[in-house]
Amino acid sequence: MKYFNNLETIEYKLNGQQKEIKNLFNKLYLQNLRTEENPEFFQDYTVKQNETPEDVSYKMYGTTDYWWIICMINGVEDVFYDWLMNIEDVRNYSQEMKKDYPNDKRYDLEVLLEENDTKRFIRVLKPYYLNALISEFITNRTINKSQL
């Protein structure tokens, strides 16, 4: 995937051996491009049931390559738990969590379904600004409004 080509390589000790790996924690510094402070760069998007970040990327940008931008802007670090789940997955998750935490109301099906529904409403970068964001990511600097 193109996204991973742009990540820096770091040394990591794994099973007693030093290995070079991609730094998956390297994120864009969107200090001056927060969605709530700069609404002109973003638009609202309603995620449909079973729609993935790749689907949204394709609809917005004509390629699935920029799914990670969708996730990053919306704080999605784990697409299973942080993205809109289908109802069956929510039900299964509730049942699994209730096995370990039977009295924890956070895992009641109704609570999880309501929380899940809020994940339907996301913000996406307007396509016009995509190239500037990609360029900024490659050089790994902060993005200023004047650069867009």
C-alpha positions in Angstrom: 0.0 0.0 0.0 1.2 3.5 -0.8 0.6 4.7 2.7 3.2 2.4 4.2 5.8 3.4 1.7 5.8 6.9 3.2 6.4 5.8 6.8 9.8 6.1 8.3 11.7 2.9 9.3 12.8 2.5 12.9 14.8 0.0 14.8 12.8 -2.3 17.0 13.8 -5.1 19.3 11.7 -8.2 18.7 12.4 -11.6 20.3 15.9 -10.4 21.3 16.8 -9.3 17.7 17.0 -5.8 16.3 14.7 -5.4 13.3 13.8 -2.6 11.0 10.1 -2.0 10.9 7.8 0.8 9.6 6.8 3.3 12.3 3.1 2.8 12.4 2.8 5.5 15.1 4.0 8.2 12.8 1.0 10.4 12.3 0.4 13.7 10.5 0.5 16.7 12.8 -2.8 18.4 11.9 -2.2 21.2 14.4 -3.7 23.9 12.3 -6.2 21.7 10.4 -8.6 20.5 13.1 -12.0 19.7 11.7 -13.9 21.8 14.2 -11.6 24.8 13.8 -11.4 24.6 10.0 -14.7 23.4 8.7 -13.9 24.7 5.2 -11.5 21.9 4.6 -13.9 19.1 5.5 -17.4 17.9 4.7 -19.8 15.7 6.6 -20.2 12.1 5.5 -22.6 9.5 6.7 -21.2 6.0 6.7 -23.6 3.3 5.4 -24.0 -0.1 7.0 -21.1 -2.4 6.0 -19.2 0.5 4.4 -15.5 0.4 5.1 -12.9 3.2 5.2 -11.7 1.9 1.8 -15.2 2.3 0.4 -15.4 5.9 1.7 -11.9 6.6 0.3 -13.0 5.3 -3.1 -16.2 7.4 -3.1 -14.4 10.5 -2.1 -11.1 10.3 -3.9 -11.5 7.7 -6.6 -9.1 5.2 -5.0 -9.0 3.1 -1.9 -5.4 4.2 -1.2 -6.5 7.0 1.2 -8.5 5.0 3.7 -5.9 6.0 6.3 -6.7 9.7 5.9 -10.3 9.0 6.6 -9.3 7.0 9.7 -6.8 9.5 10.9 -9.1 12.5 10.6 -11.8 10.7 12.6 -9.6 9.2 15.3 -10.0 5.6 14.1 -7.1 3.5 15.2 -8.8 0.1 15.2 -11.2 -0.3 12.3 -13.1 -3.1 14.1 -13.8 -1.1 17.3 -13.5 2.5 16.2 -15.4 2.3 12.9 -19.2 1.6 12.4 -19.8 -2.1 13.1 -22.6 -4.0 11.6 -25.4 -5.0 14.1 -24.4 -8.6 14.3 -20.8 -7.6 15.2 -22.1 -5.3 17.9 -24.3 -8.1 19.3 -21.4 -10.5 19.3 -19.1 -8.0 21.0 -21.7 -7.3 23.7 -22.1 -11.1 24.4 -18.3 -11.6 24.5 -17.7 -8.7 26.9 -20.6 -9.7 29.1 -18.9 -13.0 29.7 -16.0 -11.2 31.4 -17.9 -8.2 32.7 -21.5 -9.3 33.4 -22.5 -6.3 35.5 -20.8 -3.7 33.4 -23.5 -1.5 31.8 -21.1 -0.2 29.2 -21.4 -3.6 27.4 -25.2 -3.7 27.4 -26.4 -4.2 23.8 -28.5 -1.1 23.8 -25.6 1.0 25.0 -23.2 -0.4 22.4 -25.8 0.0 19.6 -26.3 3.7 20.5 -22.5 4.3 20.7 -22.0 2.5 17.4 -24.6 4.6 15.7 -22.6 7.8 16.5 -19.7 6.3 14.4 -21.9 6.7 11.4 -21.3 10.4 11.2 -17.7 11.3 10.2 -15.8 14.2 8.6 -13.8 13.8 5.4 -11.2 16.0 3.8 -12.6 17.7 0.7 -10.9 16.2 -2.4 -9.5 19.6 -3.4 -7.1 19.5 -0.4 -6.0 15.9 -0.8 -2.8 16.5 -2.7 -1.6 19.2 -0.2 -2.2 16.8 2.7 -0.3 13.9 0.9 2.6 16.2 0.1 2.7 17.4 3.7 2.7 13.8 5.0 5.6 12.8 2.7 7.7 15.7 4.1 6.4 15.0 7.6 5.9 18.6 8.6 2.9 20.3 10.2 0.2 21.6 7.9 -0.6 25.3 7.9 -3.7 26.7 6.4 -1.7 28.9 4.1 -0.3 25.7 2.4 -3.7 24.5 1.3 
